[in-house]
Amino acid sequence: MSKTQYHIFYLMMQADGIYEKSVEIHEVKRHLPIPSGSVSLYYALWPEYRRKSLFRKKPKEWKFLELQKELEKLKGRAECDYDCWEMLYSRQFQEKAWPMAAQDLPFCILQAWLYAQRPFDTLYLPEEWNQGMQDAEQLMELLIAGKIMIKQIDEEDVVYLASNYYVELNSARLLTDLQLRYDMEQDELEREIQKIEKEEKLTLDELQRAAVKSAIEAGVAVITGGPGTGKTTIINVIIKYFSKKGMEIKLCAPTGRAAKRMTESTGWPPQTIHRLLEISGAMDEDSKNQDDHGMHFSRNADNPLECDAIIVDEMSMVDAYIFYSLVQAVPYGTRLIFVGDVNQLPSVGAGNVLKDIINSGCFPVTTLNKIFRQEDGSDIVFNAHKIQRGEHLILTNKSKDFFFIPQRTASQIIEEVQTLTMKNLPNYYGFSPQEIQILCPMRKYEVGVENMNQKLQNRLNPKAKDKPEHVRGDVTFRKGDKVMQIKNNYQQEWKIYGVSKTGTGRGYVLDEGVGVFNGDMGVITDISDYDEELTILFDDGRESVYNYKELDQIEHAFAVTIHKSQGSEYPAVIIPLLGGNRKLMNRNLIYTAITRARQLVIIVGDVNLVNQMVDNSEEQKRYTSLALRLEELNESME
């Protein structure tokens, strides 16, 4: 039997769910001694034979004699159908055999190829089918190499990257192990919560109270809701309760900006997930590059975190790999509380963790829907919830903090954005250009991030004799530029400096470490052609030096995509809107953009597009299976 034939056989077995990844291909040969030759394999792959109980048994139970007996039964039928398979190689096939075999055509083609021992490229098929056969061969190669997995979901074959599959599977196992139930005396619990309410001078509503109780009583709990629904209030009450009980609490968020927001709202010292897990500059041994697959954390299953409860904010931003790293480091008996807005855009990295955990139905979930934060008649939160409900916005410009400026051409929109950033908002609202963030739906086109950054740099930070700069390709980096890290670099060194005794310049080093991450924003503070280095001061106080060869890791951030803004908040947000891919221009996108603003939102563009985005509830589908893995584990435990 040829190598390719074995690939096909392996693929069919994997698709039928009768062969696990842990079994190597040589074991198939050892337990299934099929006679050599394509004809025999053709018999073995006959659809009717594949459905027989014999093929469903464990490899060790398969017997050569039984296989031979079954093959002989099918021999006559196969020979009778030979002419049908020969037609695959003729122009008559398109008119005669094609409709007959349409339901299972790829499999029929494989059968014919194996039977006649002819290459794929001799088949008379439309171009898309020939390409499909080439793709099938590549899949087989990846399958044998252990790089992909094939599983059945709802009687359909699903292909996974092997790494993604095992990350989801192991995450589900670890998370399920943490789902404990802590028996609490309800009257005592209620009294403790009431004491905290009195001390903090607040009153929880029914849903908020339920969220607090679920976080205390469950090993894993989820709290989700839109802006202004009281998530921060709940976090503060949970922290207060655990502190009173003498429990060790850890707070974390996916990004530095999100962690900084937690500090501002709770007064507690949160960290990024990467710092919580004590990221190391060393790479995993099997890693070939500095991506999420190669990150190394000091905190893991062998060296778990030492705490009683972990609260993770902005959970919608957490991707599958970071989540797996986190749950590995959580010891048995530690509570995990996930807080986030499920209506936000999913993580930039692979996965849809928060939504999958909620959809699994395996953990207590509290969905907050009452708006509490309606400060001074603010319309930001009000309009965000209208969008979430699919209701059109009333854009009358009678609001104090939510405005729409109609412009129909790209040049008009760009000019309006520049005027707002440089003149109107600083003069009338007191915002500095650094406090104003332009959020674009896309990177390309005239009102996309790339063009908008170029235009804004020329106006906000123009060329000057006292501003050193460095040209890289068609991009000019200049001292004073607002920039963003666009890829994770787990080895990038940084330092945090104190203030000098004179009150000016750098003082001593307060903290240092490694790791700068996708989405981190800062300002270029120095450029040295002599050293070929560029220095960036990030928003959270970290300072990092980049060699000129490393500048592919950063880009200008006067304007950023809405996706990149996740987890961040800005005093003022400007959203330019003009056309775009309908699938991308959806409700979640504009909802995410609006909820990034604390004090002011201005939409510039076409009102019809705004309404279209609100009407478009389609989300980009993510082919994840964490929810399925959790459901399977939960069912097996019942």
N, C-alpha and C positions, 0 to 999 in steps of 0.2 A: 504494500500500500504506500502511495506517495505521501510526502509531507503535507501537500495541500489537501489531499483526501482526508488525512487524519485531522487537519484543521477543521474541515467541514463536519466530520463526525463529532469532534469535540464541541463544535458550535451547536449542533443539533441536540446533543446530550445536555449541554448547559441550558439551552432554551427550554428544554423539557423539565428542568429542575431536578435531574437525576444525577447530577455530577457537581460536587462542590469544589471550590477553589483550592481547598487544602489537599486535594488528591491530584498528584502530578500525572502528566500524560503517559508516562511510562507505566503507570499502574493500570491505565486503561488497556494498554497492550498486554500486560501480564494477565489481567483478569478476563479480557475479552479477545481471545485469539481468532479473530475473523480471518478467513482465508484471504490471501493477497489478491489483488486485482480489483478493478473498479466495478465489475459486474456484481461481485459479492457485496461490496459496500452499497451499491445501488439497491440490492434486495434489503439490506439492513435499514436503509433509510426510507423504504416504502411506507407511505403514510399509514396504511392499515396495520402494518407490522409495528410501527411505533406506538400504536395505541394498545398493543397487547400487554397483558400483565407481566410477561416475562421481562420486558424492557424496564419495568418499574422496580425490579428487585435490586438489592444491593449488589455491587460488583462481585463480591466474593461468592454470591449465590448463583451467578451466571455459569452455565455449563455449556461447553463447546458442542456436545452432542445435541442438546436441546436447540441450540442456535441453528445447527446444521439442518435439523429436522424441520424447523420453521422456514428456513430458506428454501428448502426443496418444495414445500407446499406452495410457495409464491412464484417459483420458477416459471411454471407454465403461463400464468397470468402475465408476468412481466414480458415474456417473449411475444405474447399476443398483442401487447401494447407497443411493441417496438416501433411499428410504423408511425404511431402517433408522436413518439419522441423524435423520430427522424424528421418530421415535418417542422420541428423547431429550426432546422437548418435550411429551410426553403422559404421562398416568398409566399407560398400557399399558406404558411402558418398564420400570417397576419389576418387572413380571411376566415380560416377554418378552425385551427386549434387555439388561436389566441382567446376568443370568447369562452371556449370550454375551460381553459386553464386559468382564467383571469383571477379567480379567487385565491389561488395559491401559486401564482406564477413564478416568483423567485425560487420557491422550492422545486417546482417542476423543471426549471432551467438547470438547477443543480443536479437533479436526477438524470436529465438528458445528457448533461456534460459527463457525469460519472459513467453512465452506461456506454456511451459511444467513445469515451476517452478522447474527446476533442477539446481544444482550448476555448475559452469564452469568446475570444475575438472572432471565431468562425461562425458564431450564431448570427442569424439574420434577425436583428431586433432593433427597435428604435434607439436613438442615441442615449436617451435617459436610462434605458434598461442596461445597455452596455456599461454605462457609468456606474449603475447600481451594482453590477457584478464586480467591478473593480473595487468599489467601496466594500463589498462583502468580503473580498479577499483580504483587504487591509484590516477589517474588523477581526477576521480570523487570526491574523498575525498578532494583533494586539491582545487578543484573548489568550493565545498560547503563551505570550510573554508575561501574562498576569497583570497587564495594564488596564484592562477593562473587565467588567462583570456583566453577565446577562441574567436577569431575573424575570419572572413572570408576575405582572400585576394586572388583575382583572382579565386574565387570559391573554394578555398582550406581552410580548417580549420587550423588556426595557434594558437599555444599555447604560451602565454607569462607568465612570472612571473608578478604578479599583480603590484609589485613595479616598475619593468622596464617599463611596459606599461604606467603607470600614470606619470612616470618621463618623458618619451618621449612625451606623450600627452600634459602635462602641459608646458614642455619646448617649444614645438611648438607654443602653445598659447601665451606665454610670448614673444617669439622671434618675432612672427608675429605682436604683439602690438607695438614693437619697430621699425618696418619698416616704417619709415616716409620718406617723401621727402622734402628736403630743397631747395626751389627755390633760385638759385644764379644767379646773373647777370654775364653771361659768360665772357664778355670782362674784367670785373673787376677781376674775379677769375683768368683768364689767366695772367693778369698783376701782381697779387700777387704771383703767382707761378714763374713767370719770375724773380721777385725781389729776391725771395729765391734762385733760381738757381744762380743768380749773386753773392749774398752774400756768398753762400756756395761753389762757384766755381765748379759747376757741370752742366751737361746738361741731362735732362730727355729725354728718347726716347718716342715714341708715346704711347706704352703700359704703361710705368711708369707714364706718365702724366695722362692717363685714370684712373689708379689705385688711384692716388692722388685725382682726381676729384670725383670719386665714393665714396671715404672715407669721403669727405667733404659734398657731396650732399645727401647721403643716410643715413638712420638711422642704417642700418646693411649692411656692405660690407665685401667681402672676397678678399684677395690677396694671390695667391698661385703661387709657382714656385720652381724650384730646386736650388741648391747651385750656387752662383755667378750670379744670375739673377737680383740682385738689390733690394731685399726686404728691406734690411736695409736702403738703400738710400731713398726709398719711406717712410719708417717709420720716418726718420729724417725730411723729407720735410713736412709730415703731422704734426709732433710735432711743427715744426717751424711755420706753418700756424696757428694752433690753439693757439699757444702762442701769436702770434701777435694780435689775436682777443681777448685776455684776457680770454681765456677759460681754465678751469681746466681739466687737462689730467691725466689719470692713465695708467701706463704700467704694464703688468703682464705676467707671464709665468707659466706653470704647475709645474716646478721644480726649486730648488734653483740654479742649474747649468745653466739652460736656462735663468733665471732672471739675473744671473751674466753676462752672455754673452750679454744681452741687455744693461746692464750698460756699458760694454766695448765698444760697437758699437754705442751707442747713447749719452752717457754721462748723460742720464736721470736716475732718481732713480726708477727702476722697483721693483716689489715685486712678490713673488709667489702668485698664486690665493688664496691660503689658508690664507696668511697674509693680502692680500687685503680685504678679506671678514672677517678678524679679527676672526680667529678660536679660539674657547674657549675650555678649558680643560673639561668643562661640557659636558655630553653626552645627546642626546635627550632622552626624557622620555620613548619612546617606543623602545629604542635600548637595545639590550642584549649583544652586543659585540662592540669592537672597529674597526669596518670596515667602509667603505665609507657610508653605510646606517645610521650610528649612529653619524656622525660628526655634530657638532653644530657650527654655525657661528653667530657672533653678527650682521653682516650685512645681512639683509634679506628684505622681502617685507615690514615689519613693520619698519625697520631701514635701508633704502636704502643708497647706496653710494652717496656721494656728489661730482659730477663731471659732466663735459659736454661731455667727450669722454673717451672711454676705448679701448686700443689697447692690444690684446691678441696675443702673439707670440707663436710659436711652437704649433699651434692649433691642429695638428694631434694627440698630446699626451693627449688631454683633453677628459676624459671619460664622460659618460652620467650623472653621479651623480654630478660631479664637475660642469659640464656645467649648470645643473639645478639650483644648488646653486648660480652660478654666475648670470644667467638671472633673478632669483628672486630678486636680490639685485640691479638690474639696473633700475633706475627710468625712467619714460616716458620722452622722449625728449633727452635722452643721446645716443650719437652715439656709436655703437659697431663695431670695426674693427678687423676682424680675419685674422691673417697672419700665413702661414704655408706651408708645402710641402705635398701635397696630396698623393705623391708617397712614403712617408715614411710608416713604419709599423703603424698600428692603435694603439690606446691606450692600455695599459696593462689592465685597467679596462673595464667594459662593455661599449659597444657603438662604433660607428664609426662616431662621430659627424661632423667633418669637411667634410668628403666625403658626408654624408647625406645632409648637408646644401647646398653643391655645386650641388648635383644631384637633389635636389628639384626644382631647377630653379626658386626659389622665391626671390632670392636676387642677386644684381649685383656681378659678379665674374670676376676678372681680372687674367688671367693666363699668367705668365711671361715665356718666352721661349728663350730670347736672353741672352747669357752669357757675362757678363761684367768683372767678376773677373777672369782674366787669368794672374795672377801675375808671371812675370819672367818665362813664359813658363810652368807654373804648369800644371801637368797632372791629379791632383786629381779631379778637377771640370770637366775637359774634359772627363775623363773616366766615371765619375758618369753619365753624360748625355748620353754617349754611351750605358751604361747599361740600362738607362731609355728607350732608343730607341730600345733595344733588339739587339744591335750590340756587337759582340765579341771583347774583349780587345786585343790589340797588346802588348804582354808581352815580350818585347825585352830587358828590363832592361837598356834602354838608357835614361830613365827619371831621373830627379834630385830628384823627390819626390814620385814616384810610382814604386814599385818593386814587382817581383814575384820570389819566391825561390821554385823550384820543390822538393818535398819530397813525397814519396809514402807510408811510414809506419808511424804508430803512434809514435813509439820511435824516429824516425828521426825528425818528426815534433816537438815533445816536446823538444828535444835537441837543435834544431835550434832556437826555441822561447826563450829558456833560454839563449843561446849564444847572441842573438840579444839584449835581455833585459839587460843582465849584462855586456856585453863587447862591442859589435859592435856599437850600437846606442849611448851609453855614450861616447865612445872613438872617433868616427868619426863625430857624429852630435851634441854632447854635451847635449843630453837628459839625465835627471836623470831617474832612474827607476820609480819614482812617476809620471813622465810626460808621460810614456809609458803605453798604455792601450791595453791589449789583449782582443779581442772581439770574442767569440765563438758562433757558431750557436745554440748550444744545451748545456744542463747541464750534461747529462750522456755520457758514452763512454770514451775512453782513451784521446781524445782531447777535451773533454767537460769541462765545467767550474769547476766541482768538483775536478776532477783529476788534472787539470792544476793548480788550486789554491794550492793544496797540494804540487805539485812539485816546484812551484815558491816560496812558503813560505820557503821551505827548503833551497833554493838557495839565495833568496833575503833578507830574515830575519831569519837566522838560530838561533837555540837555543844558548843562551849564559848566563853566570852567572849574567850579569848586566841587563838582560832582564826578567822582571817578566812575567809569563804566567799563563793561567788558562785552564785546560782541561775540555771540555764539551763533553761527549760521545766520538766520534772518531775525534773530532775537537779540535785543540789547538789554543787558542787566545793568541797572544804574543805582548808585547809592540813594536810599530813600524809597526804592520800589517796594511795593507790597507783593509778597510772594507766598507760594504754597508748595509744600512737599507733596509729590504726586505718586510716590511709591514707598513701601515700607523698607527701611534700611535699619536692620537690627544691630549693625556694627558702627553706626554713625555716633561719634562721641559728642557730648554736650556738657556745658557747665552752667551753673547759676551763681552769679556774683552778687555780693552784698554791696552796699553803698560805701564809698571811701569815707574816711574820717573828716575830710574837708567838705563832704556832701556832694562832690562832683567826681565823675569818673568811676572806674571799677574799684571795688574793695576786694576782700578776700573771697575765696571760693566757698559758698554755702553748701553746694551739692554738686555732684557730677555723676555721669553714667553714660550709657549707650542706648541707642534706639531713637530714631525719628520716624514718624509714621505718616502714612497717606492721609492727607487732609490737614496736617499741622500748618498753621499760618504764622507769618512773621514779616519783618522788615529787614531789608539789606542795610547794614550799618557800616560796612567797610568793604572796599575792593582794592586788592593789591596786585598789580601786574608783576611786581618784582617777585613776590612769593607765589604768584598764580593762585591766589586764594580769595574767597568771598565769604564774608561773615554775615550770619543771619541771627537776629534776635527774635525768637518766637514769642507768641502772645503770653505763654505761661512763664516767661522769664528765662527759659533755656537759651543759651547762646551756642551756636555750632559753626564750625569753620569748614567750608567746602573747597576742595581743590577744583580747578577749572574743569578737569576731566569728569567731575561728578555732577556737573550742572544739568545733566539730563534728568536729574531727580527733582528739579524745581521748575516752576513756571509762574508767570505773573498772576496776581490774584486781586487786581482792581475789580475784576469780574470773575466769578466762578460759576460752575454749573450748579443747578439746584441739588443734584445728587451729591456733589462735594460739600454742600452746606449742611448736610445732616448732622445733628448733634450740636450745632452751633446756634448762637443767638447774636443778633446785631442790633444796636440801637435803631438804625434805620435801614430799610431794605427797598431797593428799586428793582422792579421786574419788567424788563423789556419783552414784549410779545409780538411776534410777526411770523405767522406760518410755522411749518414744521411737520414732521412725521406724525400722522394722526394717532398711531399706536402709542407714541411717546407722549404726545400732548394730551394728557388725561387728568382726571380729577385729583389723583394722588400727587401729581407733580405740582399743581398750583396750590394745593393744600399744604404741602411741605414748604413751599417757598414763603407763603404768607405766615406760617407759624414760626419762621426764623426771626421775625421782627419783634422787638420789645416795645418800641415806642411809635414807630411810623412805618407804613407801607404805602408805596406809590407804584401803581401799574401803569406802564406807558405802552400804548399799542392799539390793537384792534379789539373793540368790545365784542364783536362776533366771535373772535377766537377765545376770549375769556369764557363766554357762554358755552362754546363747543367743548372746552376743556372740562367745565363743570358737568356737562351732559355725558361726557365720555367716562364711564365707570370701568372700562376695560383696564386690567392691569397686565403688565408684562408677566407672562407665566413663567414661574420658576419650577423646574422639574426636580423637586426635592422629595425625599421620602422619610424624613425624620418622624413625621406624624405617624406614618404607617409602621415604622420600626417600634415606636412607643406603644401603639395599639397592639401589635403582635406580642410584645413582652407583657403588657398588661393582661391580655387574654390568657397567656400561658401561666400566669400567676393565680388566676381565679380558680 
